[in-house]
Amino acid sequence: MSGAVPPPQPPSDPNQPPGYSGGAGPNDPTSHTGPPSGSGGTGPTGTAVPAGPDAYQPDPSEVGASPTSGGYSDPNAPQTPPSAGSYGDPTSTSGGYAQPSASSPRSTNMSGNQAKIALQGANPLDWGIVGTGIAAFLLSLFSGYYTFQVEVDGDDSLFGELPGASDAGSINAWHGFFGWFAALMALAAAVLMILGLLGVIANRSAVRLGVLAAFGVAALCVLLALLVVPGDDADQSIGGITIDINPGHGITYWLSLLVILGGTALAFMRKDAKD
């Protein structure tokens, strides 16, 4: 019938997004029509996108960009090496994390110049400790530490009365235990002091206490050597002949006593030093 008015169409669903023409809804993949090839379409915000040469093209700055900057990296793009300070090759030592080397242990030995500087800068009292320890050892090697006087007297049945005879002699400290042990302890104190000055033993407090202990033992032994003398019970009597041996101490012993006591005093003075 001409002039007839078409029936009214039902209103479109306001919840239906643009670009869809009916169907089960936006979640139905078969209902999406999308823009045809070569034609415009609708952008993500609902704005119109022109077709043809004016169609949307990605920004070149977004190509190869990291995901954190809003784009995606191109897998074919050359990789940029990490800058200094960032995480890189574990074996590299410039920036990042370095691989520890097992073939380079920490050394505490000094070079020749460093040892020379350390010894030159030592306290004079420390040098006195070293000197007294070495001197005590050297004195123990000389005779005159222990002395003895031998007297022979008596009557012999064959030769009759014998005129009295006497002789004297001396020996070094290594003929009596307390003599040589005192010398060794004094030498040990000197060596320990040198090791501390060179930095071989880093704990200076332990070094100084060890030096004081070694000199203390040396002083005790050298005083006991004054009372215990080798050969003091060697008197003999053969027939009517009497051999009388009178032991004593010579100049070497008295020098050793003074040196060891002096080293002990110096070690006591320096026991709390931090240098």
C-alpha positions in Angstrom: 0.0 0.0 0.0 1.5 3.3 -1.0 2.1 5.8 1.7 2.0 3.3 4.4 4.0 4.1 7.5 6.5 1.4 8.5 6.1 -0.1 11.9 8.3 1.4 14.6 11.7 -0.5 15.2 12.5 -1.6 18.7 15.1 0.6 20.4 18.7 -0.7 20.3 20.2 -2.1 23.4 22.1 0.7 25.2 24.4 -1.9 26.7 25.4 -3.2 23.2 28.9 -1.7 22.4 29.5 -0.1 19.0 30.9 -2.4 16.3 28.6 -5.3 17.3 25.5 -6.2 15.3 23.4 -8.3 17.6 24.5 -11.8 18.6 25.0 -13.2 22.0 26.8 -10.1 23.3 30.3 -8.8 23.6 31.6 -12.1 24.9 30.5 -14.0 21.9 33.4 -14.1 19.4 31.1 -14.9 16.6 29.1 -11.7 17.0 32.0 -9.3 16.5 31.9 -7.8 13.0 34.8 -5.3 13.3 35.6 -2.8 10.6 36.1 -4.2 7.1 39.6 -4.3 5.6 40.6 -1.0 4.0 37.9 0.9 5.8 37.9 3.0 9.0 36.9 1.7 12.3 36.5 2.7 15.9 39.5 3.1 18.1 39.9 1.8 21.7 38.3 5.0 23.1 35.4 5.1 20.6 37.0 7.7 18.3 36.9 7.2 14.5 40.0 5.9 12.9 40.5 6.9 9.2 41.1 4.2 6.6 43.6 4.0 3.8 47.0 5.8 4.0 45.7 7.9 7.0 45.0 4.8 9.0 46.5 4.4 12.5 50.3 3.7 12.4 52.3 2.9 15.6 54.7 5.6 16.8 58.3 4.6 15.8 59.5 5.5 19.3 57.3 2.7 20.6 59.0 0.1 18.5 61.7 -1.6 20.6 60.6 0.2 23.8 60.4 -1.7 27.0 57.1 -2.8 28.4 57.5 -0.4 31.3 57.5 2.6 28.9 54.1 1.6 27.4 55.3 -0.4 24.3 56.7 -3.8 23.4 60.2 -4.6 22.4 61.0 -5.7 18.9 62.6 -9.2 19.1 64.7 -8.5 16.0 66.1 -5.3 17.4 69.8 -5.4 18.5 70.2 -5.7 22.2 71.8 -2.8 24.1 74.5 -3.8 26.5 73.9 -2.9 30.2 75.3 0.4 31.4 77.9 0.6 34.1 76.5 0.0 37.5 73.7 -2.3 36.4 73.6 -6.1 36.5 75.7 -7.6 33.8 78.0 -10.5 33.2 78.8 -12.1 36.6 82.4 -12.5 35.5 82.7 -8.8 34.7 84.3 -6.4 37.2 83.0 -3.2 35.8 79.7 -2.4 37.5 77.2 -5.0 38.5 78.1 -8.1 40.5 81.6 -9.5 40.2 82.5 -13.1 40.4 84.8 -13.7 43.4 88.2 -15.1 42.4 89.3 -18.1 44.4 92.9 -17.7 43.2 93.5 -14.3 45.0 93.5 -14.9 48.8 94.0 -11.9 51.0 97.7 -11.6 51.9 98.9 -10.0 55.1 102.6 -10.1 54.2 104.4 -6.8 53.9 106.6 -5.8 51.0 110.3 -4.9 51.6 109.6 -1.1 51.8 106.6 -1.6 54.1 108.6 -3.7 56.5 111.4 -1.2 56.5 109.0 1.7 57.2 107.3 -0.4 60.0 110.6 -1.2 61.7 111.9 2.4 61.4 108.7 3.7 63.0 108.8 1.3 65.9 109.0 2.7 69.5 112.6 2.7 70.9 111.3 0.7 73.9 110.2 -2.0 71.5 113.7 -2.1 70.0 115.0 -2.4 73.6 112.9 -5.5 74.1 114.2 -7.0 70.9 117.8 -6.2 71.8 117.7 -7.6 75.3 116.2 -10.8 74.1 118.9 -11.3 71.5 121.6 -10.3 73.9 120.5 -12.8 76.5 120.7 -15.6 74.0 124.1 -14.6 72.8 125.5 -14.3 76.3 124.4 -17.9 77.0 126.8 -19.2 74.4 129.9 -17.8 76.1 131.7 -19.5 78.9 131.8 -17.9 82.3 128.2 -18.5 83.0 128.9 -21.3 85.5 132.3 -21.5 87.3 133.8 -24.2 89.4 136.9 -24.5 91.7 138.5 -27.9 92.1 140.7 -28.7 95.1 142.5 -32.0 95.5 144.0 -33.0 98.9 144.7 -36.0 101.0 147.2 -38.8 101.9 148.1 -41.6 99.5 149.4 -44.9 100.8 151.8 -45.2 97.9 153.0 -41.6 97.6 152.4 -40.4 101.1 151.0 -37.0 101.8 150.0 -35.1 98.7 150.4 -31.4 98.5 147.1 -29.6 97.9 146.3 -28.7 94.3 143.6 -26.6 92.9 142.2 -25.6 89.5 139.4 -23.4 88.2 137.2 -23.5 85.1 134.0 -22.2 83.6 131.2 -23.4 81.3 128.4 -21.8 79.4 124.7 -21.7 80.2 123.9 -24.7 78.1 125.2 -27.1 80.8 122.3 -26.3 83.1 118.6 -26.5 82.4 117.6 -23.1 83.8 120.4 -21.4 82.1 119.6 -22.4 78.5 115.8 -22.3 79.0 116.0 -18.7 80.2 118.0 -17.8 77.1 115.5 -19.5 74.8 112.5 -17.7 76.4 114.2 -14.4 76.0 114.9 -15.1 72.4 111.3 -16.2 71.9 110.2 -12.8 73.3 112.4 -10.9 70.9 111.1 -12.9 67.9 107.5 -12.4 68.9 108.1 -8.7 69.2 109.6 -8.5 65.7 106.6 -10.4 64.3 104.3 -7.9 65.9 106.2 -4.9 64.5 106.0 -6.4 61.0 102.3 -7.0 61.3 102.6 -10.8 60.8 100.5 -11.1 64.0 97.8 -8.5 63.8 96.7 -8.6 67.4 99.1 -6.2 69.1 97.7 -6.7 72.6 98.2 -10.5 72.3 101.8 -9.9 71.1 102.7 -7.6 74.0 101.2 -10.0 76.6 103.1 -12.9 75.0 106.3 -10.9 75.1 105.8 -10.1 78.8 105.0 -13.7 79.6 108.1 -15.0 77.8 110.4 -12.5 79.6 108.7 -13.3 82.9 109.5 -17.0 82.5 113.1 -16.1 81.4 113.5 -14.0 84.6 112.2 -16.8 86.8 114.6 -19.3 85.2 117.6 -17.1 85.4 116.9 -16.5 89.1 116.6 -20.3 89.7 119.9 -20.8 87.9 121.5 -18.8 90.7 120.4 -21.5 93.2 120.7 -24.6 91.0 124.2 -25.0 89.7 125.4 -28.1 87.7 128.1 -30.0 89.5 127.4 -28.8 93.1 127.2 -32.4 94.3 130.2 -33.7 92.5 132.5 -33.9 95.5 134.3 -37.2 95.5 136.7 -39.1 97.8 139.0 -41.8 96.3 141.0 -43.6 98.9 142.6 -40.9 101.0 142.3 -38.3 98.2 139.5 -35.8 98.3 138.3 -33.9 95.3 136.3 -30.8 96.3 134.4 -29.0 93.6 133.1 -25.5 94.5 130.6 -24.3 91.8 129.7 -20.6 91.3 128.7 -18.0 88.7 130.9 -15.9 86.4 130.5 -12.6 84.7 128.4 -14.0 81.9 125.7 -15.1 84.3 125.4 -11.7 86.0 125.2 -9.9 82.6 122.5 -12.3 81.5 120.6 -11.7 84.7 120.7 -7.9 84.2 119.7 -8.1 80.5 116.8 -10.4 81.2 115.5 -8.3 84.1 115.8 -5.2 81.9 113.9 -6.9 79.1 111.1 -7.9 81.6 110.8 -4.3 82.8 110.6 -3.0 79.2 107.9 -5.6 78.4 105.9 -4.6 81.4 106.1 -0.9 80.5 104.8 -1.6 77.0 102.2 -4.2 77.8 99.3 -1.7 77.3 100.7 0.2 74.3 98.6 0.3 71.2 101.2 1.3 68.6 
